[in-house]
Amino acid sequence: MADLSPGLSPVQTGESYPGYGARPYRAYVLGVLMVIYGLNLMDRGLVALLQEKFKPEFHLSDFQLGLLGGPAFAFFNTVASLPIGRLADRFNRVNILSICVAVWSLMTALCGLAVSFPMLLLARFGVGIGEAGCLPPSQSVISDYFPANKRASAIAIHLISIPIGAILASMIGAVVADRYGWRMAFIVLGAPGLLIALICRLTVKEPPRGAALATDGQPVATPNLRAALRELRSKSSFFHIALATGLVNFVAVGNGQYLVSFMLRVHHVSLTQVGLILGPLVGGLTVVSGVVVGKALDYLTARDRAWLARWPAIGVLLAVPLGVVAYLTPSFPLMIAMLLAQLLCIGAYLTSLYTTAQGVVQPAVRATASAMVIVVINTIGYGFGPPAVGALSDFMKAHVVAFGLSDAAHASAQGLRYALVCGVVVNLWAAVHYWIGSTRLEKDWVG
């Protein structure tokens, strides 16, 4: 393939560092990384989209669906994140990323060949291991391609891949599942990752590590794991913001695992309707929100670093009443409107965390910091969110019938409704940690 990276800039120091490579090539690299992260989120979210299709075939409870969407992915993803992050701090990050993309894409396609619940679990284990190699090398590469004063907006643009992945998963996955079955949806959405892995490997150049702070153009020494963890331990802002983000992720992933199920059970829409209407609405709004959040945080944090955590603190507080209304209203249009407003409120939570992770540690520890981010937010969000909401849904279902609040035919829908309302309230806890983290950011910042 042709070389897409003419005019690579030399390593420069401090505030004068303009970024690595010509601007068009930096944009291309960010675009490739966005496609990869979009595939990551698309493949990860297929279980939530398709679970009402395969639930009857495997005779699963909501709790079992939660295990499949959460711990089955999160355990192996979390265990693999730190070792892969350390590899990314020492070896070629682009190579590591390309291999991991190929692994999780293949395992996603294999989900469509599962003939039993245990086989589906095993395939999800493989997806979790492969996807552990997405963010640590990606975030580290972005930090070395872009100057510090553009990093928040670059990371925010990278995170736009989340709604883009959601749009593609919803639109393509829903239509394919309704027409050709849930198995084909896994295969169709998993296979393209193998091609993207090859494109990444052949066209994305590995930037000089820690370029923004290098003083002589030589590679920056990588601390050992103990030293890296010791540096992270000394940054209290990082752990408060990471814990807060984990709690927001508990709500986002836990409730998100059952959002399509909620719409099908309570509002009686089809999977295709959900995919073609909800996906573009939610995804499109989040894309716009992501761009605005990145630019706004660049502006605000240049004046007061605390806004990096203060903004999401305010947002998640506002999201609580909006989420409660969304799940309790009998109106489908009002529910969609409330969910969209809720998404606008929490739009800064991931940008805040990843920018913090890249800013409070030295460059040679950035991939390890991103790996620790994954450990925290996946353990809380994916590890506990879906099974907790699923177990609460099963519990509520039983008690809805026992107390005569609904007949058995509607108990599944009502139990899930009340479980989702309970899940939203966790955001209040998250807001407290964001606020504490905002008071400590300036002291911890490296840049």
C-alpha positions as CSV (number, residue, x, y, z in Angstrom):
1,M,0.0,0.0,0.0
2,A,1.1,3.6,-0.5
3,D,2.8,5.4,2.3
4,L,0.1,7.7,3.9
5,S,2.4,9.5,6.3
6,P,4.6,12.1,4.5
7,G,6.2,14.8,6.5
8,L,6.5,13.1,9.9
9,S,7.6,15.7,12.4
10,P,10.7,15.2,14.5
11,V,10.4,14.6,18.2
12,Q,10.2,17.9,20.0
13,T,10.0,18.9,23.6
14,G,7.5,20.4,26.1
15,E,4.8,22.8,25.0
16,S,6.3,23.2,21.5
17,Y,5.6,19.6,20.6
18,P,3.2,19.9,17.5
19,G,2.2,16.3,17.3
20,Y,3.7,13.4,15.4
21,G,3.2,13.3,11.6
22,A,1.5,15.7,9.2
23,R,-2.0,16.7,10.2
24,P,-3.8,14.7,7.4
25,Y,-1.9,11.6,8.5
26,R,-2.8,12.1,12.1
27,A,-6.4,12.4,11.1
28,Y,-6.1,9.2,9.1
29,V,-4.6,7.4,12.1
30,L,-7.4,8.7,14.4
31,G,-9.9,7.5,11.8
32,V,-8.5,4.0,11.7
33,L,-8.5,3.8,15.5
34,M,-12.1,5.0,15.6
35,V,-13.1,2.3,13.2
36,I,-11.4,-0.3,15.4
37,Y,-13.0,1.0,18.6
38,G,-16.3,1.1,16.8
39,L,-15.9,-2.6,15.9
40,N,-15.0,-3.2,19.5
41,L,-18.2,-1.7,20.9
42,M,-20.3,-3.2,18.1
43,D,-19.1,-6.7,18.7
44,R,-19.3,-6.2,22.5
45,G,-22.9,-5.0,22.4
46,L,-24.3,-7.7,20.1
47,V,-25.4,-9.9,23.1
48,A,-27.6,-7.1,24.5
49,L,-29.1,-6.5,21.1
50,L,-29.8,-10.2,20.2
51,Q,-30.5,-11.7,23.6
52,E,-34.3,-11.7,23.2
53,K,-33.7,-13.8,20.1
54,F,-31.6,-16.6,21.6
55,K,-33.0,-16.5,25.2
56,P,-35.9,-18.9,24.3
57,E,-33.6,-21.2,22.4
58,F,-31.3,-21.7,25.4
59,H,-34.1,-21.3,28.1
60,L,-32.2,-18.5,29.9
61,S,-33.2,-16.3,32.9
62,D,-32.4,-12.5,33.0
63,F,-29.6,-13.3,35.4
64,Q,-28.1,-15.8,33.0
65,L,-28.3,-13.1,30.3
66,G,-26.5,-10.8,32.6
67,L,-23.7,-13.3,33.1
68,L,-23.3,-13.6,29.4
69,G,-23.3,-9.9,28.7
70,G,-21.2,-9.0,31.8
71,P,-18.8,-11.4,33.6
72,A,-18.3,-13.8,30.7
73,F,-16.8,-10.8,28.9
74,A,-15.4,-8.8,31.8
75,F,-13.5,-11.4,33.7
76,F,-11.1,-12.4,30.8
77,N,-11.1,-8.8,29.5
78,T,-9.9,-7.5,32.9
79,V,-7.4,-10.3,33.5
80,A,-5.9,-9.7,30.0
81,S,-5.9,-5.9,30.1
82,L,-2.9,-5.3,32.4
83,P,-0.5,-7.8,30.8
84,I,-1.5,-6.4,27.3
85,G,-1.1,-2.9,28.6
86,R,2.4,-3.7,29.9
87,L,3.3,-5.2,26.5
88,A,2.0,-2.1,24.8
89,D,4.3,0.0,27.0
90,R,7.3,-2.1,25.9
91,F,6.7,-3.3,22.3
92,N,5.1,-2.1,19.1
93,R,1.6,-0.9,20.0
94,V,0.2,-1.1,16.4
95,N,1.2,-4.7,16.0
96,I,-0.4,-5.6,19.4
97,L,-3.6,-3.8,18.4
98,S,-3.8,-5.4,15.0
99,I,-3.5,-8.9,16.5
100,C,-6.1,-8.2,19.1
101,V,-8.6,-6.9,16.6
102,A,-8.3,-10.1,14.6
103,V,-8.8,-12.3,17.7
104,W,-12.0,-10.6,19.0
105,S,-13.5,-10.4,15.5
106,L,-13.0,-14.1,14.9
107,M,-14.4,-14.9,18.3
108,T,-17.5,-12.7,17.6
109,A,-18.2,-14.7,14.4
110,L,-17.8,-17.9,16.4
111,C,-20.6,-16.8,18.7
112,G,-22.9,-17.4,15.8
113,L,-21.9,-21.0,15.6
114,A,-22.6,-21.8,19.3
115,V,-25.2,-24.6,19.8
116,S,-25.4,-24.3,23.6
117,F,-25.1,-21.7,26.3
118,P,-21.7,-23.0,27.5
119,M,-20.3,-22.7,23.9
120,L,-21.6,-19.1,23.7
121,L,-19.9,-18.4,27.0
122,L,-16.6,-19.7,25.7
123,A,-16.8,-17.6,22.6
124,R,-17.5,-14.5,24.7
125,F,-14.4,-15.3,26.8
126,G,-12.4,-15.0,23.6
127,V,-14.1,-11.7,22.7
128,G,-13.1,-10.4,26.1
129,I,-9.5,-11.4,25.8
130,G,-9.2,-9.9,22.3
131,E,-10.9,-6.6,23.2
132,A,-8.5,-6.1,26.2
133,G,-5.9,-5.1,23.6
134,C,-8.0,-2.3,22.1
135,L,-7.8,0.7,24.4
136,P,-4.4,0.5,26.1
137,P,-2.4,0.7,22.8
138,S,-4.9,3.0,21.1
139,Q,-5.0,5.6,23.8
140,S,-1.2,5.5,24.2
141,V,-0.7,5.9,20.4
142,I,-3.2,8.9,20.3
143,S,-1.2,10.6,23.2
144,D,2.0,10.3,21.1
145,Y,0.4,11.5,17.9
146,F,-1.3,14.6,19.3
147,P,0.0,17.5,21.4
148,A,-1.2,17.9,25.0
149,N,-3.5,20.8,24.3
150,K,-5.4,18.8,21.7
151,R,-5.4,15.5,23.5
152,A,-8.9,15.8,25.2
153,S,-10.6,16.6,21.8
154,A,-8.6,13.8,20.1
155,I,-9.7,11.3,22.8
156,A,-13.3,12.6,22.6
157,I,-13.4,12.2,18.9
158,H,-12.0,8.7,19.3
159,L,-14.8,7.9,21.8
160,I,-17.4,8.9,19.2
161,S,-16.7,5.4,17.9
162,I,-19.0,4.2,20.8
163,P,-22.2,5.6,19.3
164,I,-21.1,4.8,15.8
165,G,-20.6,1.2,16.8
166,A,-24.0,1.3,18.5
167,I,-25.6,2.6,15.4
168,L,-24.1,0.0,13.1
169,A,-24.8,-2.8,15.6
170,S,-28.4,-1.7,16.0
171,M,-29.2,-1.1,12.3
172,I,-27.3,-4.0,10.7
173,G,-27.6,-6.5,13.6
174,A,-31.3,-6.0,14.1
175,V,-32.2,-6.3,10.4
176,V,-30.0,-9.3,9.8
177,A,-31.3,-11.0,13.0
178,D,-34.9,-10.5,12.0
179,R,-34.4,-11.7,8.5
180,Y,-31.7,-14.4,8.8
181,G,-31.5,-15.2,12.5
182,W,-29.3,-14.2,15.4
183,R,-26.5,-16.5,14.4
184,M,-26.0,-14.7,11.1
185,A,-25.9,-11.3,12.8
186,F,-22.9,-12.4,14.9
187,I,-21.1,-13.7,11.8
188,V,-21.8,-10.7,9.6
189,L,-20.7,-8.2,12.2
190,G,-17.7,-10.1,13.3
191,A,-16.0,-10.9,10.0
192,P,-15.1,-7.3,8.9
193,G,-12.7,-6.9,11.8
194,L,-10.2,-9.3,10.1
195,L,-9.8,-6.9,7.2
196,I,-9.5,-3.8,9.5
197,A,-6.8,-5.6,11.4
198,L,-4.8,-6.0,8.3
199,I,-5.3,-2.4,7.2
200,C,-4.1,-1.1,10.6
201,R,-1.0,-3.3,10.5
202,L,0.0,-2.1,7.0
203,T,-0.9,1.6,7.1
204,V,-0.5,2.9,10.7
205,K,3.0,3.8,11.8
206,E,4.2,3.3,15.4
207,P,5.0,6.8,16.8
208,P,8.0,7.6,19.0
209,R,7.0,6.7,22.5
210,G,6.5,9.6,24.9
211,A,7.3,12.0,22.1
212,A,5.9,15.0,23.8
213,L,8.3,14.8,26.7
214,A,11.4,13.3,25.0
215,T,14.4,15.5,25.2
216,D,16.9,13.9,22.8
217,G,14.8,11.9,20.4
218,Q,15.7,8.6,22.2
219,P,13.0,6.1,23.4
220,V,11.7,6.8,26.8
221,A,12.6,4.2,29.4
222,T,9.7,2.1,30.6
223,P,9.3,1.6,34.3
224,N,8.7,-1.9,35.6
225,L,5.2,-2.9,36.7
226,R,5.8,-2.2,40.4
227,A,7.0,1.4,39.6
228,A,4.2,2.0,37.2
229,L,1.6,0.9,39.8
230,R,3.3,2.9,42.4
231,E,3.0,6.0,40.3
232,L,-0.7,5.3,39.7
233,R,-1.3,4.7,43.4
234,S,0.0,8.2,44.1
235,K,-2.6,9.8,42.0
236,S,-5.8,10.0,44.1
237,S,-7.6,12.0,41.4
238,F,-7.2,9.1,39.0
239,F,-8.8,6.5,41.3
240,H,-11.7,8.8,42.3
241,I,-12.5,9.5,38.7
242,A,-11.9,5.9,37.7
243,L,-14.3,4.7,40.5
244,A,-16.9,7.3,39.5
245,T,-16.6,6.2,35.8
246,G,-16.9,2.6,36.9
247,L,-20.2,3.4,38.7
248,V,-21.6,5.3,35.7
249,N,-20.5,2.3,33.6
250,F,-22.4,0.0,36.1
251,V,-25.6,1.9,35.1
252,A,-24.7,2.3,31.4
253,V,-23.8,-1.3,30.9
254,G,-26.1,-2.9,33.4
255,N,-29.2,-1.0,32.2
256,G,-27.9,-1.0,28.6
257,Q,-27.8,-4.8,28.6
258,Y,-31.6,-4.9,29.0
259,L,-32.6,-1.7,27.2
260,V,-33.6,-3.5,24.0
261,S,-35.3,-6.2,26.1
262,F,-37.2,-3.5,28.0
263,M,-38.4,-1.9,24.7
264,L,-39.6,-5.3,23.3
265,R,-41.3,-6.4,26.5
266,V,-42.8,-3.2,27.7
267,H,-43.4,-1.1,24.6
268,H,-43.9,-4.1,22.2
269,V,-41.8,-2.8,19.3
270,S,-39.9,-5.1,16.9
271,L,-36.2,-5.5,16.9
272,T,-35.9,-4.0,13.5
273,Q,-37.8,-0.9,14.7
274,V,-35.4,-0.6,17.7
275,G,-32.4,-0.9,15.4
276,L,-33.6,1.5,12.7
277,I,-35.1,4.2,15.0
278,L,-33.3,4.1,18.3
279,G,-29.8,3.3,17.0
280,P,-29.4,6.4,14.7
281,L,-31.1,8.7,17.2
282,V,-29.0,7.7,20.2
283,G,-25.9,7.3,18.2
284,G,-26.2,10.5,16.2
285,L,-26.9,12.6,19.3
286,T,-23.9,11.0,21.1
287,V,-21.6,11.8,18.1
288,V,-22.6,15.5,18.3
289,S,-22.3,15.4,22.1
290,G,-18.8,13.8,21.9
291,V,-17.4,16.6,19.6
292,V,-18.9,19.3,21.7
293,V,-17.7,17.8,25.0
294,G,-14.1,17.4,23.7
295,K,-13.9,21.0,22.5
296,A,-15.6,22.3,25.7
297,L,-13.2,20.4,27.9
298,D,-10.2,21.6,26.0
299,Y,-11.4,25.2,26.6
300,L,-12.5,24.8,30.2
301,T,-9.5,22.7,31.4
302,A,-7.1,25.2,30.0
303,R,-8.5,27.6,32.6
304,D,-9.3,25.2,35.4
305,R,-8.2,21.5,35.3
306,A,-11.0,20.6,37.8
307,W,-13.6,20.9,35.1
308,L,-12.4,17.6,33.7
309,A,-14.2,15.9,36.6
310,R,-16.6,18.7,37.6
311,W,-18.5,18.5,34.3
312,P,-19.4,14.8,34.6
313,A,-20.2,15.2,38.3
314,I,-23.0,17.7,37.4
315,G,-24.1,15.6,34.3
316,V,-24.6,12.3,36.1
317,L,-26.6,14.1,38.8
318,L,-29.0,15.5,36.2
319,A,-29.2,12.0,34.5
320,V,-30.8,10.4,37.5
321,P,-34.3,12.0,37.3
322,L,-34.3,11.7,33.5
323,G,-33.6,8.0,33.7
324,V,-36.3,7.4,36.3
325,V,-38.9,9.1,34.0
326,A,-37.6,7.2,31.0
327,Y,-38.3,3.8,32.6
328,L,-41.6,4.6,34.3
329,T,-43.4,6.5,31.5
330,P,-45.9,4.4,29.4
331,S,-45.1,6.7,26.4
332,F,-42.5,5.3,24.0
333,P,-41.7,8.7,22.5
334,L,-41.3,10.3,25.9
335,M,-39.0,7.4,27.0
336,I,-36.8,8.0,23.9
337,A,-36.7,11.7,24.6
338,M,-35.7,11.1,28.2
339,L,-33.0,8.6,27.2
340,L,-31.6,11.1,24.7
341,A,-31.5,13.8,27.3
342,Q,-29.8,11.4,29.8
343,L,-27.1,10.6,27.2
344,L,-26.4,14.3,26.7
345,C,-25.9,14.7,30.5
346,I,-23.4,11.8,30.9
347,G,-21.6,12.5,27.6
348,A,-18.4,13.6,29.3
349,Y,-17.8,10.6,31.6
350,L,-15.4,8.6,29.4
351,T,-13.6,11.6,27.9
352,S,-12.9,12.7,31.5
353,L,-11.4,9.4,32.6
354,Y,-9.3,8.7,29.5
355,T,-7.9,12.2,29.4
356,T,-7.1,12.0,33.2
357,A,-5.4,8.6,32.7
358,Q,-3.2,10.0,30.0
359,G,-2.5,13.3,31.9
360,V,-1.5,12.2,35.4
361,V,1.2,9.8,34.5
362,Q,4.5,10.0,32.6
363,P,4.3,8.9,28.9
364,A,6.0,5.5,29.4
365,V,3.2,4.5,31.7
366,R,0.2,5.6,29.6
367,A,-0.8,2.2,28.2
368,T,-0.6,0.7,31.7
369,A,-2.8,3.6,33.0
370,S,-5.3,2.8,30.2
371,A,-5.2,-0.9,31.2
372,M,-5.9,0.0,34.8
373,V,-8.9,2.1,33.6
374,I,-10.2,-1.0,31.9
375,V,-9.7,-3.1,35.0
376,V,-11.6,-0.7,37.1
377,I,-14.5,0.2,34.8
378,N,-15.0,-3.3,33.4
379,T,-14.9,-4.9,36.8
380,I,-17.6,-2.6,38.2
381,G,-19.5,-2.0,34.9
382,Y,-19.4,-5.3,33.1
383,G,-18.5,-7.5,36.0
384,F,-21.3,-6.4,38.3
385,G,-23.8,-4.3,36.2
386,P,-25.6,-6.8,34.0
387,P,-25.8,-9.7,36.5
388,A,-27.0,-7.3,39.2
389,V,-29.7,-5.8,37.1
390,G,-30.6,-9.2,35.8
391,A,-30.9,-10.7,39.2
392,L,-32.9,-7.7,40.4
393,S,-35.2,-8.2,37.4
394,D,-35.8,-11.8,38.3
395,F,-36.4,-10.9,41.9
396,M,-38.8,-8.1,41.0
397,K,-40.6,-10.3,38.6
398,A,-41.3,-12.9,41.3
399,H,-42.5,-10.2,43.8
400,V,-44.6,-8.3,41.2
401,V,-46.7,-11.5,40.9
402,A,-46.6,-12.3,44.6
403,F,-48.0,-8.8,45.6
404,G,-50.6,-8.9,42.8
405,L,-49.2,-5.8,41.0
406,S,-49.3,-7.6,37.7
407,D,-50.3,-10.9,36.2
408,A,-47.7,-13.5,35.2
409,A,-47.8,-12.5,31.6
410,H,-46.7,-9.0,32.3
411,A,-44.4,-9.7,35.3
412,S,-41.3,-10.1,33.2
413,A,-41.8,-6.6,31.8
414,Q,-42.6,-4.9,35.1
415,G,-39.8,-6.6,37.0
416,L,-37.3,-5.4,34.4
417,R,-38.8,-1.9,34.6
418,Y,-38.3,-1.6,38.4
419,A,-34.8,-3.1,38.1
420,L,-33.8,-0.4,35.6
421,V,-35.1,2.4,37.8
422,C,-33.0,1.0,40.8
423,G,-30.0,0.9,38.5
424,V,-30.2,4.6,37.6
425,V,-29.8,5.7,41.2
426,V,-26.2,4.5,41.4
427,N,-25.2,7.6,39.5
428,L,-25.7,9.6,42.7
429,W,-22.8,7.7,44.2
430,A,-20.7,8.4,41.1
431,A,-21.2,12.1,41.3
432,V,-19.6,12.2,44.8
433,H,-16.4,10.6,43.5
434,Y,-16.2,12.9,40.5
435,W,-16.4,15.9,42.7
436,I,-13.7,14.7,45.0
437,G,-11.5,13.9,42.0
438,S,-12.0,17.4,40.7
439,T,-10.4,18.9,43.8
440,R,-7.2,16.8,43.3
441,L,-6.5,17.0,39.6
442,E,-4.3,20.0,39.5
443,K,-1.9,18.5,42.1
444,D,-1.6,15.2,40.3
445,W,-1.3,16.5,36.7
446,V,1.8,15.7,34.6
447,G,0.6,16.7,31.2
